[in-house]
Amino acid sequence: MLRHTKARDRRSIAHHYDISNDFYGLFLDSNMAYTCAYYPEEDAELERAQLAKFEHIARKLRLKPYQTLLDIGCGWGSFIVYACKHYGVTAHGVTLSQQQADFANDWIHREGLEDQAVVEYRDYRDLVGQAQYDRVSAIGIVEHVGYRNLAGYFSGIHRLLKDNGLFLNHGIGRCREWRPNPGSDWISDRVFPEGEPPSLSTVVTQLEDNAFEVQDVENLRAHYAKTCADWVERLQRNRSACLAHVDERTYRTWILYLAMSSIYFEEGQIFLYQVLASKRMPRLAPVPLTREDIYA
């Protein structure tokens, strides 16, 4: 198990995310969403699929106007902007990438959302206070937390979430019997240092151990295989433009990394789980009796 100190995590996140916003913009969609998309149809464009992902998460969280939302590991701020514009929430995002934080706050300013949203360059472990947020989203952060820190991660979210709140954890997972291999070692060395995707059973156990009640679980493995394949296609299509921002080795590394990831998702070596949870309370959870509102 890796140490995942604050200093090591800052270096690891900077290594992966602070390459160049312009480079990422050449293979991501216009909303700079760097997590699994949600394809409503097999042939849906990446742009539409990423917006569908935001909507899917917003519906699972049952977002409403004036709710407070914490987005941990918020990336370039895409879900925050979506939630503020379409659901009228007040949002707070944190990321360990300075380039992401600067980009997100510039975007928030351009949208005129300064009174609704802010993104901080801050470690999630430095968040203080009690029961501040109606909703918490963590979209693509649990892979960076580390096995040793999972208990503290989930207990911290429990502390920050209001009693009638909802928490959605969206992250890559591995099977419990997974062991390192040459491919995973290469990814850890070249692209994704300190990555430790936990198994679904580990996530659920940690949630239960930290007084959460699991409300819903969904596996989006097929969606992430397609997302990574779409990113590879965009990288190949924009090769010349990419090389204006990164060198040839970085460009080829990212193509190989994303192609390998797509294959790993297709083969079932890795998964993408969305887990919705609420605090375990002596009353009914803040979700409807059925899931019809998600798909209506």
C-alpha positions as CSV (number, residue, x, y, z in Angstrom):
1,M,0.0,0.0,0.0
2,L,1.2,3.5,-0.9
3,R,1.7,6.2,1.7
4,H,-0.4,9.0,0.1
5,T,0.9,11.8,2.1
6,K,-0.4,15.3,1.2
7,A,3.0,16.2,-0.4
8,R,3.1,13.0,-2.4
9,D,-0.5,13.4,-3.6
10,R,0.2,17.0,-4.7
11,R,3.1,15.8,-6.8
12,S,1.2,12.9,-8.3
13,I,-1.8,15.1,-9.2
14,A,0.4,17.7,-10.7
15,H,2.3,15.0,-12.7
16,H,-1.0,13.8,-14.3
17,Y,-3.1,16.9,-14.6
18,D,-0.8,19.9,-14.9
19,I,0.6,19.0,-18.3
20,S,-1.3,21.6,-20.3
21,N,-4.9,22.6,-20.2
22,D,-4.7,23.2,-24.0
23,F,-3.5,19.6,-24.5
24,Y,-6.4,18.1,-22.5
25,G,-8.8,20.4,-24.4
26,L,-7.8,18.7,-27.6
27,F,-9.1,15.3,-26.7
28,L,-11.7,16.1,-24.0
29,D,-15.1,17.5,-24.8
30,S,-15.8,21.3,-24.6
31,N,-16.7,20.9,-20.9
32,M,-13.3,19.4,-20.0
33,A,-14.8,16.4,-18.4
34,Y,-12.0,13.9,-17.7
35,T,-14.2,11.1,-16.3
36,C,-16.4,8.3,-17.6
37,A,-19.1,9.6,-19.9
38,Y,-22.7,8.2,-20.0
39,Y,-23.8,7.2,-23.5
40,P,-27.6,7.3,-23.9
41,E,-27.2,5.7,-27.3
42,E,-24.3,3.6,-28.7
43,D,-23.5,6.2,-31.3
44,A,-23.9,9.3,-29.1
45,E,-21.2,11.9,-29.5
46,L,-18.7,12.4,-26.6
47,E,-20.0,15.9,-25.9
48,R,-23.6,14.7,-25.5
49,A,-22.5,11.7,-23.4
50,Q,-20.6,13.9,-20.9
51,L,-23.6,16.2,-20.5
52,A,-25.7,13.1,-20.0
53,K,-23.2,12.0,-17.3
54,F,-23.7,15.3,-15.4
55,E,-27.4,15.0,-15.7
56,H,-27.4,11.4,-14.5
57,I,-25.4,12.3,-11.4
58,A,-27.5,15.4,-10.7
59,R,-30.7,13.3,-10.8
60,K,-29.1,10.6,-8.6
61,L,-28.2,13.4,-6.1
62,R,-31.7,14.8,-6.5
63,L,-30.2,18.3,-6.8
64,K,-32.5,21.3,-6.1
65,P,-32.1,25.1,-6.1
66,Y,-30.3,26.6,-3.2
67,Q,-28.8,23.3,-2.0
68,T,-25.1,23.4,-1.1
69,L,-22.9,21.1,-3.1
70,L,-19.3,20.0,-2.4
71,D,-17.5,18.5,-5.4
72,I,-14.3,16.8,-4.2
73,G,-11.6,16.4,-6.9
74,C,-13.7,18.7,-9.1
75,G,-11.3,18.8,-12.1
76,W,-11.7,21.8,-14.4
77,G,-15.1,22.6,-12.7
78,S,-17.4,21.0,-15.3
79,F,-19.9,19.4,-12.9
80,I,-20.0,22.5,-10.7
81,V,-20.8,24.8,-13.6
82,Y,-23.5,22.3,-14.8
83,A,-25.1,22.0,-11.4
84,C,-25.1,25.7,-10.8
85,K,-26.6,26.6,-14.2
86,H,-29.1,23.8,-14.5
87,Y,-30.1,23.2,-10.9
88,G,-29.4,26.5,-9.1
89,V,-27.1,25.0,-6.4
90,T,-24.4,26.8,-4.5
91,A,-21.2,24.8,-5.2
92,H,-17.7,24.5,-3.6
93,G,-15.0,22.5,-5.5
94,V,-11.6,21.4,-4.4
95,T,-8.7,20.1,-6.5
96,L,-5.0,19.4,-6.1
97,S,-4.3,20.7,-9.6
98,Q,-3.5,24.4,-9.7
99,Q,-4.1,24.6,-13.4
100,Q,-7.5,23.0,-12.9
101,A,-8.4,25.4,-10.1
102,D,-7.4,28.5,-12.2
103,F,-9.3,27.2,-15.2
104,A,-12.4,26.5,-13.2
105,N,-12.5,29.9,-11.5
106,D,-12.0,31.6,-14.8
107,W,-14.9,29.6,-16.3
108,I,-17.1,30.4,-13.2
109,H,-16.3,34.1,-13.8
110,R,-17.2,33.9,-17.5
111,E,-20.5,32.3,-16.7
112,G,-21.3,35.0,-14.1
113,L,-21.5,32.4,-11.3
114,E,-19.2,34.0,-8.8
115,D,-22.0,34.3,-6.2
116,Q,-22.8,30.5,-6.6
117,A,-19.5,28.7,-7.0
118,V,-15.9,28.7,-6.1
119,V,-13.0,26.2,-6.7
120,E,-10.1,26.0,-4.4
121,Y,-6.6,24.5,-4.8
122,R,-6.9,22.5,-1.6
123,D,-6.5,18.9,-0.3
124,Y,-9.8,17.3,0.6
125,R,-8.2,16.4,4.0
126,D,-8.0,20.1,4.8
127,L,-11.7,20.7,4.6
128,V,-13.0,21.8,8.0
129,G,-16.4,22.2,9.6
130,Q,-19.5,20.1,10.3
131,A,-22.5,19.2,8.2
132,Q,-22.1,22.1,5.8
133,Y,-23.3,20.5,2.5
134,D,-26.6,19.1,1.3
135,R,-24.9,17.1,-1.4
136,V,-21.4,15.8,-1.9
137,S,-20.0,14.5,-5.3
138,A,-16.7,12.8,-5.8
139,I,-16.2,12.1,-9.5
140,G,-13.0,10.4,-10.2
141,I,-11.2,11.0,-6.9
142,V,-11.4,7.7,-5.0
143,E,-8.7,6.3,-7.3
144,H,-6.3,8.9,-5.9
145,V,-7.1,8.5,-2.2
146,G,-5.1,5.4,-1.4
147,Y,-6.1,2.3,0.6
148,R,-4.6,3.6,3.8
149,N,-6.7,6.8,3.6
150,L,-10.1,5.4,2.7
151,A,-11.4,5.4,6.2
152,G,-10.4,9.0,6.7
153,Y,-11.8,10.0,3.3
154,F,-15.3,8.5,4.0
155,S,-15.4,9.7,7.6
156,G,-14.5,13.2,6.5
157,I,-17.3,13.2,4.0
158,H,-19.7,11.9,6.6
159,R,-18.7,14.9,8.8
160,L,-19.2,17.4,6.1
161,L,-22.6,16.1,4.9
162,K,-25.8,17.2,6.4
163,D,-28.0,14.6,8.1
164,N,-30.5,14.6,5.2
165,G,-27.8,14.8,2.6
166,L,-26.7,12.5,-0.2
167,F,-23.2,11.5,-1.4
168,L,-22.3,10.1,-4.8
169,N,-18.9,8.4,-5.2
170,H,-18.0,7.8,-8.9
171,G,-14.7,6.0,-9.4
172,I,-12.6,3.3,-10.9
173,G,-12.6,0.0,-9.2
174,R,-10.6,-3.3,-9.4
175,C,-11.5,-6.8,-8.4
176,R,-10.4,-7.8,-4.8
177,E,-8.0,-10.4,-6.2
178,W,-6.3,-7.9,-8.5
179,R,-2.5,-7.9,-8.5
180,P,0.0,-5.5,-10.1
181,N,1.2,-6.4,-13.6
182,P,3.6,-4.9,-16.2
183,G,0.8,-2.8,-17.7
184,S,-0.3,-1.4,-14.4
185,D,3.3,-0.8,-13.4
186,W,3.9,1.2,-16.6
187,I,0.8,3.3,-16.1
188,S,1.9,4.0,-12.5
189,D,5.4,4.9,-13.5
190,R,4.6,7.1,-16.6
191,V,1.1,8.4,-16.3
192,F,-0.9,7.8,-13.1
193,P,1.4,7.7,-10.1
194,E,0.0,6.7,-6.7
195,G,-3.2,5.4,-8.3
196,E,-5.0,2.8,-6.1
197,P,-8.5,2.0,-7.4
198,P,-10.4,0.1,-4.6
199,S,-12.7,-2.8,-5.1
200,L,-16.5,-2.2,-4.9
201,S,-16.6,-4.3,-1.8
202,T,-14.0,-2.2,-0.2
203,V,-15.9,1.0,-1.0
204,V,-19.2,-0.4,0.3
205,T,-17.5,-1.7,3.5
206,Q,-15.9,1.6,4.2
207,L,-19.1,3.4,3.7
208,E,-20.9,1.1,6.1
209,D,-18.0,1.3,8.6
210,N,-18.4,5.1,8.5
211,A,-22.1,5.2,9.2
212,F,-23.4,5.5,5.6
213,E,-26.3,3.6,4.1
214,V,-25.8,2.6,0.5
215,Q,-28.8,3.6,-1.6
216,D,-27.8,2.6,-5.2
217,V,-24.9,1.0,-7.1
218,E,-24.3,1.2,-10.9
219,N,-21.5,-0.2,-13.0
220,L,-20.6,1.9,-16.0
221,R,-17.7,-0.2,-17.2
222,A,-19.0,-0.3,-20.9
223,H,-19.4,3.4,-20.8
224,Y,-15.8,4.0,-19.8
225,A,-14.4,1.6,-22.4
226,K,-16.2,3.8,-25.0
227,T,-15.1,7.0,-23.4
228,C,-11.4,6.1,-23.5
229,A,-11.7,4.9,-27.1
230,D,-13.3,8.3,-28.0
231,W,-10.4,10.1,-26.3
232,V,-7.9,8.0,-28.3
233,E,-9.6,8.9,-31.5
234,R,-9.6,12.6,-30.7
235,L,-5.9,12.5,-29.8
236,Q,-5.1,10.8,-33.1
237,R,-7.2,13.3,-35.1
238,N,-5.5,16.2,-33.4
239,R,-1.9,15.0,-33.4
240,S,-0.3,18.1,-34.9
241,A,-2.2,20.4,-32.5
242,C,-1.3,18.2,-29.5
243,L,2.4,18.4,-30.4
244,A,2.3,22.2,-30.1
245,H,1.7,21.7,-26.4
246,V,3.5,18.4,-25.4
247,D,6.4,16.5,-26.8
248,E,6.2,13.3,-28.9
249,R,6.8,11.0,-26.0
250,T,4.1,12.5,-23.9
251,Y,1.6,12.4,-26.8
252,R,2.4,8.7,-27.5
253,T,2.3,7.9,-23.8
254,W,-1.2,9.3,-23.5
255,I,-2.5,7.4,-26.5
256,L,-1.1,4.1,-25.2
257,Y,-2.4,4.8,-21.7
258,L,-6.0,5.6,-22.9
259,A,-6.0,2.7,-25.4
260,M,-4.8,0.3,-22.6
261,S,-7.5,1.6,-20.3
262,S,-10.2,1.1,-22.9
263,I,-9.1,-2.5,-23.3
264,Y,-8.9,-3.1,-19.6
265,F,-12.5,-1.8,-19.2
266,E,-13.6,-4.0,-22.1
267,E,-11.9,-7.1,-20.6
268,G,-13.3,-6.5,-17.1
269,Q,-9.9,-5.8,-15.5
270,I,-11.2,-2.5,-14.2
271,F,-14.6,-1.1,-13.6
272,L,-16.4,2.2,-13.0
273,Y,-18.8,2.3,-10.1
274,Q,-21.3,5.0,-9.0
275,V,-22.3,4.5,-5.4
276,L,-25.0,6.7,-3.9
277,A,-25.2,6.8,-0.1
278,S,-26.8,8.7,2.7
279,K,-26.1,8.9,6.4
280,R,-27.4,6.0,8.4
281,M,-30.3,7.6,10.3
282,P,-33.3,6.4,12.3
283,R,-35.6,7.7,9.6
284,L,-36.1,7.1,5.9
285,A,-33.4,8.2,3.5
286,P,-33.9,11.3,1.3
287,V,-34.6,9.3,-1.9
288,P,-37.9,8.4,-3.6
289,L,-39.4,4.9,-3.4
290,T,-38.4,4.1,-6.9
291,R,-35.7,5.2,-9.5
292,E,-38.2,6.5,-12.0
293,D,-37.2,10.1,-11.4
294,I,-33.7,9.3,-12.6
295,Y,-34.8,8.0,-16.0
296,A,-38.0,10.1,-16.6
